[in-house]
Amino acid sequence: MSLPLIHKLEPPPDVSETLRRFADWPNVVLFDSASRRPELGRYSFLAADPFEFEELSSVPFGVDPFARLREWTQRFTSEAVPNLPPFQGGAAGLLSYELGGAWEELPRPAINEFELPWLAVGLYDWVIAWDHELGAAWVISQGFPAEGVARERRAAERMQSVITRLNVGHVSNVPESFQHTEDVLHPFIRSTFGAGGSNFSRGEYLRVVERVIEYIRAGDIFQVNLSQRLLFPAREDALSLYLRLRELNPAPFAGYFAHNDWTIASASPERFVSVQDGVVETRPIKGTRRRPHRPEADLFTEDELRESEKDQAENVMIVDLLRNDLSKVCSPGSIRVPSLCAVETYETVQHLVSVVSGTLEPDSTGRQRTIWDLLSAIFPGGSITGAPKVRAMQIIAELEPTVRGPYCGSLFYASFDGSADSNILIRTFTIRRGWIQCCVGGGIVAQSDPVAEYEETLHKAAGMLRALSPSPNPQSPTTAP
């Protein structure tokens, strides 16, 4: 028997329907190309019930958070089957923004009501993989952690259980575990901003933007990505919320991850970093305009964004930061910028997007570097921190009252053959303890207008808030106190 086992699904199942059928399996994860483009959004992947799981509530500075994950990927290896989608089983899960504190000694915000882990990653021995360009899908079963004949037997058993679930005549029942918990809110947040809305009033957000500009003019920093957290009571299960989100706000790096009593539901348009055959690519987004949804006005907005000196300066600053980050693990001379400040159009906004690439080089001992070395060098992404990165993260911790958690972190996979891909968790709902969090932010530079920066965060939130429509009159952040 040749491993992994491959079974082509004919016809290929619908992604949403498949997620429904596996939603009650533990640690279900979906990498969802809900918005498909010629250069992006070709593949989707679903996996569940990992045979190993690592969860870290925090990590001391100087300690490698990937130690156990490195052991996994050294022990369990499998060459990729040609002409199939790249994720054929492996490590997958969440890296929260605060994981950056493992590599830089940073202050921590005092308020952390939702207490999500810094790292939550499973090791998955089977995956359903879609190739949307070919209109095809497969179940891929590796049979790990067993070895020899036992591995062949396990691969066959896991394959059969997945196919059986795909063929059942009913959809899984997802528990409605969204009991609203008023007590979870930190007293400062509850007394200052109320049960919902934002963790900044409009006036406070404008004041904090002005404080960032003061830091810039003092020569402390060039750019800071400042965000506000929007908060709403949950009125339905996370799965229903995600399925509506992917329909109303499709994105090429969308994703869903459910672990115990919390769920990540993302409509991210931004790739963090990918690795394929040793080639690294990152796609930073900097520069946003709201779409007017009139063809002639849409073209005007595109031209205005492309020609904006402020937005181009923001984007180029982050490109330079990422070139520097990649140089820590990539071969000298291999780093390129194939695309600079191109306009990409999404459901509610347009973005300036650049592409930076490089080739991983061996370390000083001759060992080939891996995704874990790459993430250790560049996490979190520069597009959601600022430049210089460490000083930007210090200012973020000072000025934002609550931890970011999954927001601006990453949902990622690392396949058994060493290939990997990841998003940056923007346009993302975090659901826990009966509450829905959705953070939105933007890059502040010397030319920033505080009012315009505040309004940009609301434009970014617009597509997300539409997905909350079953909630009767969800409080708009514009009316937060």
Disulfide bonds with the S-S distance in Angstrom:
none
